[in-house]
Amino acid sequence: MTILDDIVSRTRARLGGEPSPDRAAAELVARNRPPFALSKALRNDRINIIAEIKSASPSAGSIVENPDVEAIAADYKTRGSRDWISRVTELPVLMKDFVVDESQLIRGVAAGASAILLLASLLDGAQIRDFIACLDSFSCDALVEVHDEAELERAIKGGARIIGVNNRNLRDFSVDFGASERLSKQIPDGVLRVAESGIKTRHDIDRLRAAGFDAFLVGESLLRQKDRAAAVRQLVAGT
């Protein structure tokens, strides 16, 4: 069993113990927040940073114990757990999870997510299309993450409008920017491109931007900084 298989197994076990999702609550949240906020933000012609807040990751282990979500979000704005989502205001919020069931989407929307991550490594083209349709009904974006050509084909067949290329192999956690550079050329025109994982410096941003990426998902390298606002500024402005 791979690490990814183990994570999915634990996710399914967790879902078995959760109550049914509150669709009415999700519909209410959707009506009271801007529609498709993430995709609108990423279409701005600038260096768009998707800055993660997480306490740990499978590759890095513990990063920030009991993170101050509000303070970190404020740092990110000035250049996880679903209950964190409602604590971030004014910025589009992406929920990252190992989504295998529609109930996770509804709970994420109800918590206030502007977008939800879908992993093409876990879903076929039909599932991706169905999950995107579910999110569309709540005016919530889907960021479909891929690692290779086969997953990219599934994302495209599923109608993904935002595709993230993860430079990190989820099975052995190695990082290769060449994956983003190679796959970017195969992503259809008009689809937003997000480069994910292993991004630490403005040089990394410039390299990936030259490959056609519209946004850059950065987590561990920002969270480990004492001055996170300055770290974001360095990525955006190079200073």
ZIQUI-V102095 format. One record per residue. N is the residue number from 1. RES is the residue in one letter. SS is DSSP state (a for helix, b for strand, c for the rest). OMEGA is omega in whole degrees, 0 to 359 (NA if undefined). BURIAL is I if it has 9 or more other ideal C-beta (glycine too) atoms within 8 Angstrom, else O. Layout:
N	RES	SS	OMEGA	BURIAL
N	RES	SS	OMEGA	BURIAL
This chain:
1	M	c	178	O
2	T	c	177	O
3	I	a	179	I
4	L	a	178	I
5	D	a	181	O
6	D	a	179	I
7	I	a	180	I
8	V	a	179	I
9	S	a	179	I
10	R	a	177	O
11	T	a	180	I
12	R	a	178	I
13	A	a	179	O
14	R	a	182	O
15	L	a	180	I
16	G	a	181	O
17	G	c	181	O
18	E	c	178	O
19	P	c	178	O
20	S	c	181	O
21	P	c	182	I
22	D	c	182	I
23	R	a	180	O
24	A	a	179	O
25	A	a	178	O
26	A	a	180	I
27	E	a	179	I
28	L	a	178	O
29	V	a	182	I
30	A	a	181	I
31	R	a	187	O
32	N	c	174	O
33	R	c	181	I
34	P	c	180	O
35	P	c	175	O
36	F	c	186	I
37	A	a	182	I
38	L	a	181	I
39	S	a	177	I
40	K	a	180	I
41	A	a	184	I
42	L	a	179	I
43	R	c	175	O
44	N	c	181	O
45	D	c	181	O
46	R	c	174	O
47	I	c	183	O
48	N	b	180	I
49	I	b	169	I
50	I	b	187	I
51	A	b	185	I
52	E	c	167	I
53	I	c	180	I
54	K	c	181	I
55	S	c	182	I
56	A	b	175	O
57	S	b	179	I
58	P	c	183	O
59	S	c	187	O
60	A	c	186	O
61	G	b	180	O
62	S	b	180	O
63	I	c	179	I
64	V	c	181	I
65	E	c	179	O
66	N	c	185	O
67	P	c	175	I
68	D	c	190	O
69	V	a	182	I
70	E	a	182	O
71	A	a	180	O
72	I	a	178	I
73	A	a	178	I
74	A	a	176	O
75	D	a	180	I
76	Y	a	183	I
77	K	a	182	O
78	T	c	180	O
79	R	c	NA	O
80	G	c	173	I
81	S	c	184	O
82	R	a	182	I
83	D	a	175	O
84	W	a	189	I
85	I	a	183	I
86	S	c	182	O
87	R	c	177	I
88	V	c	184	I
89	T	c	172	O
90	E	c	179	O
91	L	c	171	O
92	P	c	183	I
93	V	c	176	I
94	L	b	175	I
95	M	b	176	I
96	K	c	177	O
97	D	c	174	I
98	F	c	189	O
99	V	c	178	I
100	V	c	185	I
101	D	c	182	O
102	E	a	181	O
103	S	a	179	I
104	Q	a	179	I
105	L	a	183	I
106	I	a	178	I
107	R	a	179	I
108	G	a	177	I
109	V	a	180	I
110	A	a	179	I
111	A	a	176	I
112	G	c	181	I
113	A	c	174	I
114	S	c	180	I
115	A	b	180	I
116	I	b	180	I
117	L	b	173	I
118	L	b	181	I
119	L	b	178	I
120	A	c	177	I
121	S	c	182	I
122	L	c	191	I
123	L	c	173	I
124	D	c	184	O
125	G	a	181	I
126	A	a	178	O
127	Q	a	178	I
128	I	a	179	I
129	R	a	180	I
130	D	a	181	I
131	F	a	177	I
132	I	a	178	I
133	A	a	177	O
134	C	a	180	I
135	L	a	177	I
136	D	a	181	O
137	S	c	177	O
138	F	c	183	I
139	S	c	182	O
140	C	c	181	I
141	D	b	171	I
142	A	b	171	I
143	L	b	183	I
144	V	b	185	I
145	E	b	179	I
146	V	b	178	I
147	H	c	184	I
148	D	c	184	O
149	E	a	181	O
150	A	a	179	O
151	E	a	178	I
152	L	a	178	I
153	E	a	178	I
154	R	a	180	I
155	A	a	180	I
156	I	a	178	I
157	K	a	179	I
158	G	c	177	I
159	G	c	181	O
160	A	c	177	I
161	R	c	172	I
162	I	b	180	I
163	I	b	176	I
164	G	b	176	I
165	V	b	182	I
166	N	b	180	I
167	N	c	182	I
168	R	b	176	I
169	N	c	185	I
170	L	c	180	I
171	R	c	178	O
172	D	c	174	O
173	F	c	174	I
174	S	c	183	O
175	V	b	180	I
176	D	c	178	O
177	F	a	178	I
178	G	a	178	O
179	A	a	179	I
180	S	a	182	I
181	E	a	181	I
182	R	a	186	O
183	L	a	180	I
184	S	a	181	I
185	K	c	184	O
186	Q	c	179	O
187	I	c	183	I
188	P	c	175	O
189	D	c	179	O
190	G	c	177	O
191	V	c	178	I
192	L	b	181	I
193	R	b	178	I
194	V	b	174	I
195	A	b	187	I
196	E	b	169	I
197	S	c	175	I
198	G	c	183	O
199	I	c	185	I
200	K	c	189	O
201	T	c	175	O
202	R	a	177	O
203	H	a	177	O
204	D	a	179	I
205	I	a	182	I
206	D	a	179	O
207	R	a	183	I
208	L	a	177	I
209	R	a	178	I
210	A	a	178	O
211	A	c	174	I
212	G	c	184	I
213	F	c	181	I
214	D	c	185	I
215	A	b	188	I
216	F	b	181	I
217	L	b	185	I
218	V	b	182	I
219	G	c	189	I
220	E	a	185	I
221	S	a	176	I
222	L	a	185	I
223	L	a	181	I
224	R	c	180	O
225	Q	c	175	I
226	K	c	179	O
227	D	c	185	O
228	R	a	178	I
229	A	a	178	I
230	A	a	180	O
231	A	a	177	I
232	V	a	178	I
233	R	a	181	I
234	Q	a	179	I
235	L	a	184	I
236	V	a	187	I
237	A	a	181	O
238	G	c	182	O
239	T	c	NA	O
